[in-house]
Amino acid sequence: MFKRIREDLDAVMLRDPAARNRFEVFISYPGVHALWAHRLENWFWRHNFKLIARLLASHTRHKTGIEIHPGATIGDRVVIDHGMGVVIGETAIVGNDVTIFHGVTLGGRTAAKGKRHPTIENNVLLGAGAKILGNITIGAGSTIGANQVVSRSVSKNTELEFHI
C-alpha cells in the first residue's frame, strides 16, 4: 500500500511542474485523493458491496469534483491534474502512466449492457475537455488534445490536436 502511495506521489511530482513537494501533493491534490478513494470503492464493487461502493464514490465526487464509477479499472501512476469535471464510466479501463486533465470524459455512447466505455492504454495524455466516447481504444503513447471528441479507436503513438 505504501509503495503505491509513493508511486502516486512520484508520478505527480514528475508530470506536474506546479507540484512543489510530496507532502503538499499528499494533503491537497484532489486527483490523488480521488484515485486513492477509487481503489477502496473498486474493492467494494468487485466484492459485491455495490451500494457501499456507490455511496463512497458519491462522497468522493462531492469532495473532489471528480467522478469515477467504482466499476472502472484504473492503472498505476495515473495522474489526474486539475481534475474538476473528470468523468470515468463504469466499464472504462485506464492503463498505467496516463495523464488526465480537467473536464475529460471517458463516457459511453449507448445504454446497452456490457463494455461501453473506452480503453485507454499506457502512457496516454488526455488534454483538458477531451471526450472519449464508446467502446474504443486509445493506443499506447497517444496524445489527445484539448477539447477533442473521439468516437473511433486511435492507434498507438497518435497525436490528435486542434490547431487554429
N, CA, C and O of each residue as an XYZ file, in Angstrom:
656
protein
N       0.829     -1.194      0.000
C       0.000      0.000      0.000
C       0.873      1.256      0.000
O       0.637      2.175     -0.785
N       1.878      1.299      0.876
C       2.729      2.491      0.956
C       3.546      2.673     -0.317
O       3.845      3.800     -0.714
N       3.906      1.560     -0.957
C       4.628      1.637     -2.232
C       3.774      2.328     -3.291
O       4.270      3.169     -4.041
N       2.474      1.970     -3.352
C       1.575      2.592     -4.336
C       1.376      4.070     -4.050
O       1.311      4.882     -4.973
N       1.278      4.421     -2.773
C       1.141      5.835     -2.418
C       2.377      6.603     -2.865
O       2.264      7.688     -3.435
N       3.550      6.047     -2.609
C       4.792      6.693     -3.056
C       4.817      6.832     -4.574
O       5.187      7.883     -5.097
N       4.424      5.777     -5.281
C       4.380      5.832     -6.747
C       3.438      6.924     -7.229
O       3.768      7.656     -8.162
N       2.273      7.043     -6.606
C       1.307      8.079     -6.986
C       1.901      9.471     -6.784
O       1.793     10.331     -7.658
N       2.519      9.683     -5.646
C       3.113     10.985     -5.355
C       4.272     11.274     -6.306
O       4.407     12.398     -6.791
N       5.099     10.283     -6.575
C       6.212     10.468     -7.509
C       5.712     10.789     -8.914
O       6.312     11.607     -9.612
N       4.612     10.147     -9.337
C       4.048     10.405    -10.664
C       3.600     11.854    -10.791
O       3.834     12.489    -11.820
N       2.960     12.378     -9.757
C       2.541     13.786     -9.787
C       3.766     14.692     -9.828
O       3.807     15.650    -10.600
N       4.756     14.392     -9.003
C       5.966     15.221     -8.978
C       6.652     15.232    -10.347
O       7.201     16.254    -10.758
N       6.621     14.118    -11.038
C       7.259     14.004    -12.345
C       6.498     14.753    -13.439
O       7.114     15.366    -14.311
N       5.147     14.709    -13.399
C       4.344     15.218    -14.513
C       3.668     16.545    -14.269
O       3.098     17.117    -15.198
N       3.712     17.058    -13.045
C       3.078     18.348    -12.756
C       4.140     19.346    -12.286
O       4.592     19.275    -11.143
N       4.537     20.267    -13.152
C       5.582     21.217    -12.760
C       5.164     22.139    -11.612
O       6.022     22.761    -10.986
N       3.878     22.237    -11.326
C       3.412     23.078    -10.218
C       3.512     22.375     -8.866
O       3.391     23.023     -7.826
N       3.732     21.058     -8.865
C       3.835     20.305     -7.617
C       5.174     20.626     -6.955
O       6.236     20.363     -7.521
N       5.112     21.198     -5.753
C       6.335     21.656     -5.093
C       6.975     20.587     -4.224
O       8.201     20.512     -4.146
N       6.173     19.759     -3.571
C       6.731     18.689     -2.748
C       5.662     17.625     -2.500
O       4.468     17.878     -2.663
N       6.109     16.433     -2.104
C       5.200     15.307     -1.925
C       4.172     15.552     -0.818
O       3.027     15.114     -0.930
N       4.567     16.234      0.226
C       3.635     16.496      1.321
C       2.462     17.355      0.829
O       1.304     17.065      1.129
N       2.769     18.400      0.081
C       1.714     19.256     -0.462
C       0.779     18.452     -1.367
O      -0.440     18.607     -1.292
N       1.341     17.600     -2.215
C       0.527     16.752     -3.090
C      -0.338     15.819     -2.247
O      -1.525     15.648     -2.524
N       0.252     15.223     -1.226
C      -0.441     14.282     -0.353
C      -1.673     14.905      0.303
O      -2.724     14.268      0.380
N      -1.547     16.140      0.774
C      -2.662     16.729      1.528
C      -3.622     17.565      0.688
O      -4.732     17.850      1.137
N      -3.216     17.971     -0.540
C      -4.056     18.968     -1.213
C      -4.383     18.688     -2.677
O      -4.970     19.553     -3.327
N      -4.041     17.549     -3.219
C      -4.320     17.290     -4.633
C      -5.562     16.407     -4.773
O      -5.509     15.221     -4.451
N      -6.678     16.969     -5.248
C      -7.911     16.183     -5.342
C      -7.808     15.005     -6.311
O      -8.480     13.992     -6.113
N      -6.988     15.116     -7.345
C      -6.824     13.991     -8.263
C      -6.237     12.778     -7.573
O      -6.656     11.648     -7.827
N      -5.268     13.009     -6.701
C      -4.663     11.924     -5.925
C      -5.696     11.349     -4.959
O      -5.820     10.131     -4.829
N      -6.430     12.223     -4.287
C      -7.443     11.758     -3.331
C      -8.523     10.938     -4.027
O      -8.970      9.921     -3.496
N      -8.943     11.378     -5.217
C      -9.980     10.643     -5.956
C      -9.485      9.252     -6.347
O     -10.238      8.281     -6.266
N      -8.239      9.151     -6.763
C      -7.691      7.844     -7.137
C      -7.552      6.925     -5.935
O      -7.854      5.735     -6.026
N      -7.101      7.458     -4.820
C      -6.992      6.638     -3.606
C      -8.367      6.151     -3.166
O      -8.531      4.984     -2.811
N      -9.348      7.040     -3.189
C     -10.705      6.644     -2.812
C     -11.244      5.597     -3.787
O     -11.907      4.643     -3.380
N     -10.952      5.783     -5.084
C     -11.439      4.833     -6.083
C     -10.925      3.416     -5.819
O     -11.654      2.447     -6.030
N      -9.704      3.290     -5.369
C      -9.172      1.949     -5.089
C     -10.018      1.232     -4.041
O     -10.298      0.040     -4.170
N     -10.418      1.952     -3.021
C     -11.283      1.367     -1.996
C     -12.673      1.072     -2.573
O     -13.218     -0.014     -2.372
N     -13.228      2.030     -3.280
C     -14.557      1.866     -3.882
C     -14.572      0.673     -4.839
O     -15.520     -0.112     -4.852
N     -13.518      0.549     -5.634
C     -13.414     -0.549     -6.586
C     -13.326     -1.891     -5.865
O     -13.877     -2.882     -6.344
N     -12.646     -1.940     -4.727
C     -12.571     -3.177     -3.949
C     -13.974     -3.591     -3.506
O     -14.364     -4.750     -3.648
N     -14.721     -2.634     -2.970
C     -16.098     -2.936     -2.560
C     -16.929     -3.400     -3.760
O     -17.694     -4.358     -3.649
N     -16.782     -2.726     -4.906
C     -17.533     -3.074     -6.108
C     -17.224     -4.512     -6.532
O     -18.141     -5.290     -6.791
N     -15.941     -4.867     -6.604
C     -15.539     -6.201     -7.048
C     -15.952     -7.292     -6.061
O     -16.098     -8.452     -6.447
N     -16.140     -6.929     -4.788
C     -16.555     -7.910     -3.776
C     -18.065     -7.865     -3.513
O     -18.552     -8.341     -2.488
N     -18.785     -7.278     -4.471
C     -20.253     -7.274     -4.489
C     -20.892     -6.476     -3.349
O     -22.010     -6.773     -2.927
N     -20.175     -5.462     -2.856
C     -20.755     -4.490     -1.924
C     -21.025     -3.217     -2.727
O     -20.463     -2.156     -2.453
N     -21.889     -3.352     -3.711
C     -22.067     -2.297     -4.704
C     -22.682     -1.024     -4.122
O     -22.298      0.076     -4.520
N     -23.620     -1.148     -3.198
C     -24.220      0.040     -2.602
C     -23.180      0.840     -1.819
O     -23.124      2.064     -1.938
N     -22.372      0.171     -1.035
C     -21.312      0.868     -0.293
C     -20.362      1.551     -1.268
O     -19.966      2.698     -1.059
N     -20.000      0.842     -2.332
C     -19.105      1.414     -3.336
C     -19.701      2.684     -3.941
O     -19.007      3.689     -4.098
N     -20.984      2.635     -4.278
C     -21.638      3.800     -4.889
C     -21.741      4.970     -3.919
O     -21.548      6.121     -4.309
N     -22.048      4.678     -2.649
C     -22.140      5.744     -1.649
C     -20.788      6.414     -1.435
O     -20.704      7.639     -1.352
N     -19.737      5.615     -1.346
C     -18.393      6.178     -1.198
C     -18.004      7.001     -2.434
O     -17.428      8.081     -2.307
N     -18.321      6.486     -3.621
C     -17.993      7.206     -4.857
C     -18.733      8.540     -4.935
O     -18.180      9.534     -5.407
N     -19.968      8.560     -4.476
C     -20.736      9.803     -4.455
C     -20.076     10.823     -3.520
O     -19.968     12.005     -3.847
N     -19.647     10.352     -2.376
C     -18.944     11.228     -1.428
C     -17.646     11.764     -2.045
O     -17.338     12.949     -1.914
N     -16.899     10.905     -2.707
C     -15.651     11.324     -3.352
C     -15.921     12.374     -4.416
O     -15.194     13.362     -4.519
N     -16.973     12.162     -5.211
C     -17.318     13.136     -6.252
C     -17.626     14.495     -5.648
O     -17.189     15.517     -6.177
N     -18.367     14.525     -4.551
C     -18.711     15.794     -3.906
C     -17.479     16.482     -3.322
O     -17.395     17.710     -3.328
N     -16.532     15.704     -2.823
C     -15.332     16.278     -2.208
C     -14.295     16.726     -3.227
O     -13.577     17.697     -2.987
N     -14.204     16.025     -4.376
C     -13.115     16.299     -5.316
C     -13.560     16.898     -6.641
O     -12.746     17.504     -7.339
N     -14.835     16.745     -7.008
C     -15.288     17.187     -8.325
C     -14.913     16.211     -9.424
O     -15.053     16.517    -10.608
N     -14.437     15.037     -9.035
C     -14.011     14.001     -9.974
C     -14.918     12.797     -9.784
O     -15.067     12.295     -8.670
N     -15.534     12.328    -10.887
C     -16.470     11.214    -10.798
C     -15.887      9.987    -11.479
O     -15.786      9.933    -12.704
N     -15.508      9.010    -10.677
C     -15.007      7.738    -11.192
C     -15.975      6.648    -10.729
O     -16.150      6.429     -9.531
N     -16.592      5.976    -11.682
C     -17.502      4.896    -11.322
C     -16.701      3.819    -10.600
O     -15.589      3.501    -11.022
N     -17.242      3.246     -9.515
C     -16.483      2.247     -8.768
C     -16.134      0.996     -9.572
O     -15.241      0.241     -9.186
N     -16.830      0.771    -10.685
C     -16.516     -0.390    -11.520
C     -15.398     -0.159    -12.511
O     -14.902     -1.111    -13.113
N     -14.987      1.094    -12.697
C     -13.921      1.405    -13.652
C     -12.604      0.778    -13.206
O     -12.361      0.590    -12.014
N     -11.765      0.459    -14.179
C     -10.444     -0.103    -13.904
C      -9.403      0.975    -14.164
O      -9.297      1.498    -15.273
N      -8.636      1.302    -13.127
C      -7.639      2.373    -13.219
C      -6.264      1.778    -12.921
O      -6.080      1.088    -11.919
N      -5.303      2.053    -13.802
C      -3.957      1.512    -13.657
C      -3.116      2.248    -12.627
O      -3.629      3.024    -11.821
N      -1.835      1.993    -12.669
C      -0.875      2.562    -11.728
C      -0.320      3.892    -12.255
O      -0.246      4.124    -13.461
N       0.057      4.738    -11.326
C       0.722      6.014    -11.619
C      -0.100      6.907    -12.556
O       0.456      7.664    -13.353
N      -1.410      6.811    -12.451
C      -2.297      7.701    -13.202
C      -2.299      9.048    -12.489
O      -2.353      9.113    -11.261
N      -2.239     10.121    -13.272
C      -2.281     11.467    -12.705
C      -3.515     12.173    -13.253
O      -3.690     12.299    -14.465
N      -4.365     12.630    -12.341
C      -5.499     13.481    -12.713
C      -5.133     14.872    -12.242
O      -5.152     15.157    -11.045
N      -4.796     15.747    -13.193
C      -4.299     17.081    -12.885
C      -5.424     18.092    -13.114
O      -6.071     18.068    -14.161
N      -5.656     18.967    -12.156
C      -6.771     19.928    -12.239
C      -8.049     19.162    -12.561
O      -8.708     19.457    -13.558
N      -8.402     18.198    -11.747
C      -9.375     17.185    -12.083
C     -10.832     17.569    -12.135
O     -11.659     16.726    -12.483
N     -11.192     18.788    -11.811
C     -12.614     19.153    -11.772
C     -13.300     18.764    -13.074
O     -12.836     19.095    -14.165
N     -14.406     18.058    -12.935
C     -15.220     17.706    -14.091
C     -14.804     16.438    -14.807
O     -15.405     16.092    -15.823
N     -13.798     15.733    -14.316
C     -13.419     14.460    -14.926
C     -14.511     13.431    -14.629
O     -14.978     13.319    -13.495
N     -14.914     12.680    -15.663
C     -15.909     11.617    -15.520
C     -15.341     10.363    -16.176
O     -14.947     10.382    -17.342
N     -15.303      9.273    -15.409
C     -14.809      7.991    -15.910
C     -15.898      6.956    -15.683
O     -16.263      6.669    -14.543
N     -16.418      6.394    -16.773
C     -17.549      5.489    -16.717
C     -17.223      4.091    -16.228
O     -16.059      3.710    -16.098
N     -18.278      3.337    -15.961
C     -18.204      2.024    -15.306
C     -17.285      1.029    -15.998
O     -16.511      0.350    -15.323
N     -17.343      0.922    -17.308
C     -16.559     -0.104    -17.998
C     -15.285      0.461    -18.616
O     -14.627     -0.210    -19.411
N     -14.937      1.689    -18.252
C     -13.684      2.282    -18.736
C     -12.494      1.543    -18.147
O     -12.529      1.073    -17.010
N     -11.449      1.452    -18.945
C     -10.179      0.887    -18.496
C      -9.113      1.927    -18.788
O      -8.960      2.370    -19.926
N      -8.373      2.316    -17.749
C      -7.300      3.293    -17.890
C      -6.002      2.585    -17.534
O      -5.867      2.027    -16.445
N      -5.054      2.611    -18.453
C      -3.779      1.924    -18.255
C      -2.861      2.651    -17.297
O      -3.286      3.557    -16.580
N      -1.618      2.255    -17.286
C      -0.600      2.823    -16.411
C      -0.015      4.105    -17.005
O       0.045      4.274    -18.222
N       0.411      5.000    -16.119
C       1.140      6.216    -16.510
C       0.337      7.115    -17.449
O       0.899      7.746    -18.345
N      -0.967      7.170    -17.243
C      -1.858      8.027    -18.027
C      -2.012      9.354    -17.300
O      -2.104      9.390    -16.073
N      -2.041     10.450    -18.064
C      -2.280     11.777    -17.510
C      -3.620     12.274    -18.034
O      -3.873     12.268    -19.239
N      -4.480     12.709    -17.100
C      -5.829     13.165    -17.425
C      -5.996     14.581    -16.886
O      -5.820     14.819    -15.691
N      -6.333     15.512    -17.759
C      -6.574     16.888    -17.333
C      -8.063     17.136    -17.097
O      -8.897     16.276    -17.377
N      -8.381     18.309    -16.586
C      -9.750     18.622    -16.174
C     -10.738     18.539    -17.336
O     -10.406     18.784    -18.496
N     -11.953     18.185    -16.970
C     -13.044     18.157    -17.934
C     -13.037     16.975    -18.883
O     -13.829     16.953    -19.825
N     -12.181     16.001    -18.675
C     -12.129     14.829    -19.551
C     -13.282     13.894    -19.215
O     -13.594     13.671    -18.045
N     -13.913     13.347    -20.255
C     -14.966     12.348    -20.085
C     -14.561     11.074    -20.795
O     -14.225     11.090    -21.979
N     -14.595      9.975    -20.070
C     -14.464      8.640    -20.657
C     -15.848      8.037    -20.557
O     -16.175      7.354    -19.587
N     -16.661      8.297    -21.572
C     -18.086      8.008    -21.496
C     -18.564      6.986    -22.500
O     -17.835      6.555    -23.393
N     -19.817      6.615    -22.318
C     -20.462      5.660    -23.212
C     -21.251      6.357    -24.303
O     -21.509      7.559    -24.239
N     -21.629      5.575    -25.308
C     -22.478      6.086    -26.383
C     -23.769      5.293    -26.474
O     -24.575      5.527    -27.374
N     -23.977      4.362    -25.558
C     -25.162      3.513    -25.578
C     -25.529      3.144    -24.148
O     -24.694      3.208    -23.246
N     -26.763      2.765    -23.952
C     -27.202      2.296    -22.637
C     -27.202      0.771    -22.562
O     -27.660      0.195    -21.575
N     -26.692      0.125    -23.595
C     -26.656     -1.344    -23.619
C     -25.734     -1.874    -22.529
O     -24.773     -1.211    -22.137
N     -26.034     -3.068    -22.047
C     -25.174     -3.723    -21.057
C     -23.854     -4.116    -21.720
O     -23.760     -4.214    -22.944
N     -22.850     -4.334    -20.896
C     -21.559     -4.775    -21.413
C     -20.571     -3.625    -21.545
O     -20.825     -2.519    -21.067
N     -19.469     -3.887    -22.183
C     -18.400     -2.901    -22.356
C     -18.893     -1.773    -23.250
O     -19.209     -1.992    -24.419
N     -18.957     -0.568    -22.698
C     -19.486      0.570    -23.453
C     -18.657      1.837    -23.272
O     -18.997      2.892    -23.807
N     -17.563      1.728    -22.511
C     -16.696      2.879    -22.278
C     -15.314      2.596    -22.853
O     -14.985      1.443    -23.131
N     -14.504      3.632    -23.032
C     -13.211      3.453    -23.698
C     -12.165      2.713    -22.871
O     -12.250      2.615    -21.646
N     -11.183      2.200    -23.593
C      -9.957      1.657    -23.016
C      -8.834      2.615    -23.384
O      -8.609      2.916    -24.556
N      -8.141      3.083    -22.367
C      -7.011      3.995    -22.561
C      -5.759      3.198    -22.226
O      -5.572      2.784    -21.082
N      -4.909      2.984    -23.213
C      -3.706      2.191    -22.974
C      -2.646      3.016    -22.235
O      -2.884      4.179    -21.908
N      -1.502      2.432    -21.977
C      -0.442      3.055    -21.176
C       0.153      4.304    -21.824
O       0.186      4.436    -23.047
N       0.620      5.211    -20.975
C       1.375      6.405    -21.392
C       0.591      7.314    -22.339
O       1.149      7.839    -23.303
N      -0.684      7.496    -22.069
C      -1.533      8.384    -22.873
C      -1.738      9.686    -22.118
O      -1.829      9.691    -20.891
N      -1.810     10.782    -22.846
C      -2.150     12.091    -22.275
C      -3.490     12.511    -22.847
O      -3.672     12.547    -24.064
N      -4.437     12.832    -21.955
C      -5.771     13.287    -22.361
C      -5.897     14.751    -21.979
O      -5.959     15.079    -20.794
N      -5.937     15.635    -22.971
C      -5.972     17.070    -22.746
C      -7.291     17.542    -22.164
O      -8.300     16.838    -22.213
N      -7.263     18.740    -21.617
C      -8.426     19.334    -20.952
C      -9.644     19.314    -21.865
O      -9.578     19.732    -23.021
N     -10.747     18.827    -21.335
C     -12.011     18.844    -22.053
C     -12.185     17.753    -23.089
O     -13.211     17.722    -23.767
N     -11.219     16.857    -23.237
C     -11.349     15.784    -24.223
C     -12.510     14.867    -23.856
O     -12.737     14.576    -22.682
N     -13.230     14.422    -24.855
C     -14.347     13.491    -24.676
C     -14.028     12.238    -25.476
O     -13.972     12.275    -26.705
N     -13.821     11.136    -24.781
C     -13.519      9.858    -25.410
C     -14.749      8.990    -25.184
O     -15.069      8.646    -24.046
N     -15.434      8.639    -26.262
C     -16.777      8.063    -26.138
C     -16.910      6.716    -26.818
O     -16.505      6.536    -27.967
N     -17.484      5.775    -26.090
C     -17.803      4.469    -26.644
C     -16.752      3.420    -26.334
O     -15.734      3.693    -25.698
N     -17.029      2.220    -26.800
C     -16.135      1.085    -26.594
C     -15.030      1.135    -27.641
O     -15.024      0.365    -28.601
N     -14.094      2.061    -27.435
C     -12.982      2.263    -28.352
C     -11.683      2.170    -27.564
O     -11.691      2.115    -26.334
N     -10.572      2.154    -28.283
C      -9.260      2.073    -27.643
C      -8.403      3.250    -28.095
O      -8.318      3.564    -29.283
N      -7.772      3.892    -27.114
C      -6.770      4.916    -27.401
C      -5.421      4.236    -27.195
O      -5.079      3.840    -26.081
N      -4.659      4.102    -28.280
C      -3.417      3.346    -28.261
C      -2.342      3.948    -27.377
O      -2.317      5.154    -27.131
N      -1.465      3.096    -26.908
C      -0.370      3.491    -26.014
C       0.449      4.635    -26.606
O       0.719      4.676    -27.807
N       0.833      5.553    -25.738
C       1.696      6.657    -26.135
C       1.008      7.769    -26.903
O       1.679      8.675    -27.398
N      -0.309      7.726    -27.016
C      -1.039      8.738    -27.778
C      -1.289      9.987    -26.949
O      -1.271      9.957    -25.719
N      -1.521     11.084    -27.654
C      -1.915     12.349    -27.048
C      -3.220     12.787    -27.674
O      -3.326     12.911    -28.895
N      -4.213     13.020    -26.835
C      -5.497     13.549    -27.292
C      -5.562     14.987    -26.806
O      -5.599     15.236    -25.601
N      -5.575     15.929    -27.731
C      -5.520     17.344    -27.385
C      -6.787     17.846    -26.718
O      -7.808     17.159    -26.660
N      -6.684     19.053    -26.224
C      -7.789     19.690    -25.517
C      -9.032     19.757    -26.392
O      -8.960     20.076    -27.579
N     -10.166     19.453    -25.786
C     -11.490     19.564    -26.390
C     -11.723     18.665    -27.605
O     -12.662     18.894    -28.367
N     -10.898     17.666    -27.792
C     -11.121     16.713    -28.874
C     -12.274     15.785    -28.498
O     -12.406     15.390    -27.339
N     -13.092     15.444    -29.462
C     -14.132     14.444    -29.274
C     -13.721     13.245    -30.118
O     -13.593     13.343    -31.339
N     -13.517     12.112    -29.451
C     -13.015     10.923    -30.127
C     -14.033      9.807    -29.954
O     -14.366      9.430    -28.830
N     -14.531      9.274    -31.077
C     -15.515      8.192    -31.019
C     -15.083      6.996    -31.858
O     -15.871      6.080    -32.096
N     -13.829      7.007    -32.306
C     -13.248      5.875    -33.029
C     -11.892      5.554    -32.423
O     -11.207      6.446    -31.924
N     -11.508      4.307    -32.462
C     -10.221      3.899    -31.894
C      -9.072      4.639    -32.571
O      -9.140      5.016    -33.741
N      -8.022      4.829    -31.792
C      -6.831      5.546    -32.244
C      -5.641      4.612    -32.024
O      -5.483      4.045    -30.943
N      -4.801      4.454    -33.055
C      -3.645      3.562    -32.920
C      -2.579      4.187    -32.029
O      -2.636      5.379    -31.727
N      -1.612      3.384    -31.609
C      -0.603      3.856    -30.664
C       0.214      5.009    -31.250
O       0.402      5.122    -32.461
N       0.684      5.848    -30.346
C       1.537      6.999    -30.668
C       0.882      7.999    -31.615
O       1.571      8.655    -32.397
N      -0.427      8.118    -31.551
C      -1.168      9.086    -32.365
C      -1.294     10.396    -31.603
O      -1.461     10.396    -30.383
N      -1.213     11.520    -32.323
C      -1.442     12.821    -31.719
C      -2.647     13.461    -32.399
O      -2.617     13.759    -33.593
N      -3.716     13.670    -31.615
C      -4.900     14.360    -32.111
C      -4.949     15.722    -31.442
O      -5.155     15.825    -30.233
N      -4.758     16.766    -32.237
C      -4.780     18.120    -31.673
C      -5.530     19.035    -32.601
O      -5.577     18.825    -33.813
N      -6.108     20.042    -32.018
C      -6.829     21.066    -32.768
C      -5.932     22.284    -32.892
O      -5.453     22.798    -31.881
N      -5.700     22.748    -34.081
C      -4.842     23.920    -34.291
C      -5.649     25.026    -34.961
O      -6.452     24.772    -35.859
N      -5.424     26.239    -34.516
C      -6.065     27.402    -35.157
C      -5.009     28.163    -35.923
O      -5.311     29.181    -36.545
